[in-house]
Amino acid sequence: MKRILAILMATFMAEQAMAEVFDDFSGEAKGRWDFVADGVMGGVSDGGATISGDGKDAVLHLTGQVSTDNNGGFIQVRRRFSDAWPEDAKGVSLSVKGNGERYYVFLKTPDLSRVWYSYRASFVAGKDWTQIRLPFASFTPSHDSMPQSFSPSDVNSIAIVAYGADFEAAVSVGEIRLY
């Protein structure tokens, strides 16, 4: 059993070493990430996004109150970018911790015809730091009229989102990698 665990850990560490860091929230990360709440559509959710720490200790925090009142239901922190992700990337990996609630990663591509369209995958952020792996194949389109899949090289926006229910959001992200 110890040998199997050692092999699994070595495999995981090798995959992480090969994974490309997309954002570790160091440097000018505050300028790369934007907070958006459902108030842009008349909702009443409220919150904010902050970055604490420096260098390898930098962490993104998304906090607030998500409310489905008045057709609302989300807060998010997102990054738009123009550098293409590798075509052969298989997914995103996030280092996360939170309050036990379900959160989402929303991805967008330039061909989506509505601003509220996205490809979505969820994760639960527990109280301890955990590495979450979200294969691109697990992302589902938010609407039936969207293409059912996407190419990683077409993604131009990623968001960490508290969405779809009334709850207090508190999620932290240590880094985002492509694998």
GIVENBEL-V163294 format. One record per residue. RES is the residue in three letters. PSI is psi in radians with two decimals (NA if undefined). D_FIRST is the distance of its C-alpha to the first C-alpha in Angstrom with 1 decimal. Layout:
BEGIN
RES | PSI | D_FIRST
RES | PSI | D_FIRST
END
This chain:
BEGIN
MET | -0.73 | 0.0
LYS | -0.66 | 3.8
ARG | -0.74 | 5.4
ILE | -0.78 | 5.2
LEU | -0.70 | 6.3
ALA | -0.72 | 8.6
ILE | -0.78 | 9.9
LEU | -0.75 | 10.6
MET | -0.72 | 12.3
ALA | -0.71 | 14.2
THR | -0.79 | 15.4
PHE | -0.80 | 16.5
MET | -0.68 | 18.3
ALA | -0.74 | 20.0
GLU | -0.72 | 21.2
GLN | -0.68 | 22.6
ALA | -0.60 | 24.3
MET | -0.35 | 25.9
ALA | 2.49 | 26.9
GLU | 2.20 | 30.6
VAL | 2.14 | 31.6
PHE | -0.84 | 34.2
ASP | 2.27 | 35.1
ASP | 0.19 | 33.8
PHE | 0.33 | 37.0
SER | 3.10 | 38.4
GLY | -2.29 | 41.9
GLU | 0.73 | 44.3
ALA | -0.60 | 41.8
LYS | -0.54 | 44.3
GLY | -0.29 | 46.6
ARG | -0.43 | 44.0
TRP | 2.40 | 43.0
ASP | 2.43 | 45.4
PHE | 2.39 | 45.2
VAL | 2.38 | 46.7
ALA | 2.94 | 47.2
ASP | -0.05 | 48.7
GLY | -0.42 | 52.1
VAL | -0.28 | 52.9
MET | 0.24 | 53.2
GLY | -0.03 | 54.8
GLY | 3.04 | 51.6
VAL | 0.22 | 51.3
SER | 2.63 | 47.7
ASP | 2.57 | 47.7
GLY | -2.74 | 45.3
GLY | 2.97 | 44.6
ALA | 2.36 | 42.2
THR | 2.81 | 41.9
ILE | 2.22 | 40.0
SER | 2.78 | 39.1
GLY | 3.03 | 38.0
ASP | 2.73 | 38.6
GLY | -2.28 | 36.9
LYS | -0.19 | 33.1
ASP | 0.10 | 33.4
ALA | 2.43 | 35.6
VAL | 2.37 | 34.6
LEU | 2.31 | 36.4
HIS | 2.25 | 37.2
LEU | 2.09 | 38.6
THR | 2.71 | 40.2
GLY | -3.01 | 42.9
GLN | 2.06 | 44.0
VAL | 2.26 | 43.6
SER | 2.35 | 46.4
THR | 0.03 | 47.2
ASP | 2.59 | 50.8
ASN | 0.68 | 53.5
ASN | 0.49 | 51.3
GLY | -2.81 | 48.8
GLY | 0.44 | 45.1
PHE | 2.65 | 43.5
ILE | 2.60 | 43.1
GLN | 2.77 | 41.5
VAL | 2.24 | 41.1
ARG | 2.74 | 41.5
ARG | 2.19 | 41.8
ARG | 2.56 | 44.0
PHE | 2.82 | 43.8
SER | -0.29 | 45.3
ASP | 2.16 | 42.9
ALA | 2.43 | 41.1
TRP | 2.68 | 37.3
PRO | 2.37 | 35.9
GLU | -0.57 | 36.5
ASP | 0.10 | 33.1
ALA | 2.49 | 31.2
LYS | -0.36 | 28.8
GLY | -3.03 | 28.8
VAL | 2.58 | 29.0
SER | 2.29 | 26.4
LEU | 2.44 | 27.5
SER | 2.01 | 26.4
VAL | 2.73 | 27.7
LYS | 2.75 | 28.2
GLY | -2.56 | 30.8
ASN | 0.37 | 32.0
GLY | 0.06 | 29.8
GLU | 2.88 | 32.3
ARG | 2.29 | 32.0
TYR | 3.02 | 33.3
TYR | 2.71 | 34.1
VAL | 2.17 | 34.3
PHE | 2.30 | 37.6
LEU | 2.50 | 38.3
LYS | 2.65 | 41.9
THR | 2.76 | 43.5
PRO | -0.33 | 47.3
ASP | 0.04 | 48.2
LEU | 2.27 | 47.5
SER | -0.20 | 50.9
ARG | 2.51 | 50.5
VAL | -0.41 | 49.3
TRP | 0.00 | 47.2
TYR | 2.51 | 45.3
SER | 2.91 | 41.7
TYR | 2.35 | 38.3
ARG | 2.48 | 35.9
ALA | 2.55 | 32.3
SER | 2.83 | 31.1
PHE | 2.76 | 28.3
VAL | 2.27 | 27.9
ALA | 1.81 | 28.1
GLY | -3.11 | 26.4
LYS | -0.30 | 27.3
ASP | 2.65 | 24.6
TRP | 2.29 | 24.5
THR | 2.54 | 22.4
GLN | 2.08 | 22.2
ILE | 2.26 | 23.7
ARG | 2.18 | 23.9
LEU | 1.73 | 26.8
PRO | 2.50 | 27.4
PHE | -0.54 | 31.1
ALA | -0.32 | 30.8
SER | -0.15 | 30.0
PHE | 2.32 | 33.3
THR | 2.58 | 36.1
PRO | 2.52 | 39.9
SER | -0.31 | 41.7
HIS | 2.58 | 44.6
ASP | -0.50 | 45.3
SER | -0.05 | 47.9
MET | 2.75 | 45.4
PRO | 2.56 | 43.8
GLN | -0.26 | 40.5
SER | 3.03 | 38.5
PHE | 2.82 | 39.1
SER | 2.35 | 38.5
PRO | -0.58 | 36.6
SER | -0.22 | 39.5
ASP | -0.23 | 41.9
VAL | 2.30 | 40.2
ASN | 0.16 | 42.6
SER | 2.41 | 41.6
ILE | 2.46 | 38.4
ALA | 2.51 | 38.6
ILE | 2.19 | 36.4
VAL | 2.35 | 38.0
ALA | 2.14 | 38.2
TYR | 2.53 | 39.8
GLY | -0.01 | 41.1
ALA | 2.89 | 41.2
ASP | 2.00 | 42.9
PHE | 2.87 | 40.5
GLU | 2.15 | 40.1
ALA | 2.40 | 38.2
ALA | 1.64 | 36.2
VAL | 2.44 | 33.7
SER | 2.47 | 32.9
VAL | 2.18 | 31.6
GLY | -0.59 | 30.5
GLU | 2.82 | 30.6
ILE | 2.24 | 30.7
ARG | 2.71 | 29.3
LEU | 2.41 | 29.8
TYR | NA | 27.0
END
